[in-house]
Amino acid sequence: MQNWKHWRLVVESNGLGFLTFDRAKPDGSPDSTNTFSSEALRELGAVCTHLAANPVKGLAIQSAKDNGFAAGADIDEFTSFKSVEEAVAMTKLGLDVFDQVAALPFPTVAMIHGFCMGGGTELALACRYRIADEGPKTKMALPEVMLGIVPGWGGAQRMPHLIGAGQALGLMLTGRAVNARTAKRMGLVDVVTPRRHFTNAATMLLQKPPAPHQPALKDAVTNWPVIRGFVASASRKQVAKKARRDHYPAPYAIIDVWEKYDGDPRKVPVGADGSMQKLFEHPTARNLIRIFKLQDRLKALGAGSSDIKHVHVVGAGVMGGDIAAWCALKGMKVTLQDLDHERIAPAIKRAAALYKKKFKEAHLVQAAMDRLIPDVKGDGVANCDLVIEAIVENAEIKKTLYASIEPRLKPGAILATNTSSIPLQELAPGLARPERLVGVHFFNPVAMMMLVEIVQGPQTSDEVMKSAQVFVKKINKLPLPVKSAPGFLVNRILTPYMTEAQIMLEEGIPAETIDAAAKEFGMPMGPIELADTVGLDVGLAVGTELHKQGNPQPQKIQELVAAKKLGKKTGEGFYKWVNGHPQKSNGSGTVDLAPLWMRMTLPAVNEAVACVREGIVQDADLCDAGVIFGTGFAPHRGGPINYLRSAGREGLLDEMKALHERHGVRFAPDSGWMSV
């Protein structure tokens, strides 16, 4: 055996080598996750040099970590670089080292289990063969586009050659992860087997190495020079439908680097649009990497073990039913209560569709369905660990429900509300034990939105807060602790943005123009379309709850709700909806959209400043994280507080003051502008 700090090499009596990646902390103790620091990369280069001089008959590369193969580059080291040159140097280091792996004069195989992300996938691609664990936790991806950069360690070069450019670009441009069986169908891996069989499978591959995988003709042609330009052009058109080049240059750079330089970033001229230098200099990369780290911070807030195994959800509407379905998907026993089976049936139907989408095996779908139990009588209340109330947004109705539920709860059970805006101070009176009331506020659609606000009322105990945070992390969501105040954090910040858009609509500005302006700013969806999507009844309830005296209230939404035109779910709201799509007129003409998005977004920024100043959330970074993961606020801008700082607070404050003079008190700047 030969040991390095992060790598262990064992050569068996049959001449095969097994190289184990076991990332260590600076003090030498094992780290929890394999990531590639520059030190780990240099050591791998040293291992390759040793093996080139002392060849084995074959080499299997594996991970010592139970959670996965490798998670890519060490983001902490990446964000500590003081210059673009340092980041580019690490990119070149990784590329050169993985080239050494690919050049080893004997067969190599990567043994993949758990997560295999970014640099982990690129190391696997540098091997001649790949074996993947068949378990559901195995995921392979090149998610660099989500950080505003390109796969820089050979992935953009090797993946298109292995599986064809069409499939490879589909993965690289979205950052989408695939499981082991999908990877096998695509040609990314050669063998899928349980992890316990890895050694035997690797031994068979290395002792009798087959010809390396070659893509099918239909995939191979996408790399041909005469076809390459057409594939690149079609890919750019698809990207342009979702992202502007000035907002998100990375997907365009991925296409450029593949088309012009065969995926090798070293060949891109310094200063060219697709170069690593340009991408690292772009504010989008800084902001997206910051968001990635904020996501890790939110996950850490849910660290710990949870005793919650049985969840009882009251209210089988869109939110309650989908919360119940998600909890069952993640392994919880769930009882779902409503007034009758007819109200529960649509939720069960949606759950079945979700499970069929998430699980490919019928027995896994059935197992999830078995965990989701209709419970009209509410028998689950007495045995559950957590009640989640998701009924109508009316404090008195909620309190009446609590009065019937609380006496039946077991001593350690938690009572949670999914209210989107009602302060817990209004819900706690009448409870015998108000310390166990907590807000657990999911966002719609539940299956897509990662954030869950954990709302602490004046009497909520710290133990209940922590339990709620751990539970949310356990079901693969991001917990954000917030203080109880009208609208909490996300809806409080979102509401003035949505309200201003509706005021502009009533002034005669077309809905399509308003939505186009928001998308020009970088929002994933315009506010008028978003209102229809969420449901105008929900939007009106939140807007009414958060309305500030002296501010105008939009009238159109009230008229539509009164007419039962609630948006997407009824087929008509601000827009008419056909087959799930809003019917919009084309374009926004030649209107200058910047003043429109400035007018819509500044009230949200102003409210974010107020939330930080009032301590609704712990700090400005968590405020940005909440608004991005809860609303999709222009990710490339890094959140409302980061936008304020990067765009220049003095200039934005001048805009606020001008809007204040023009439109009134709703644009009065908060007192925290200069201190946040």
Beta strands, then each sheet from edge to edge (+ up, - down):
strand 1: 2-3
strand 2: 7-11
strand 3: 16-21
strand 4: 58-63
strand 5: 68-70
strand 6: 108-112
strand 7: 115-117
strand 8: 129-133
strand 9: 139-141
strand 10: 191-193
strand 11: 310-314
strand 12: 333-337
strand 13: 372-374
strand 14: 386-389
strand 15: 414-417
strand 16: 437-442
strand 17: 451-456
strand 18: 478-483
strand 19: 577-578
strand 20: 581-582
sheet 1: 1+ 2- 3+ 4+ 6+ 8+ 10+
sheet 2: 5+ 7+ 9+
sheet 3: 13+ 12+ 11+ 14+ 15+ 16+ 17- 18-
sheet 4: 19+ 20-
end
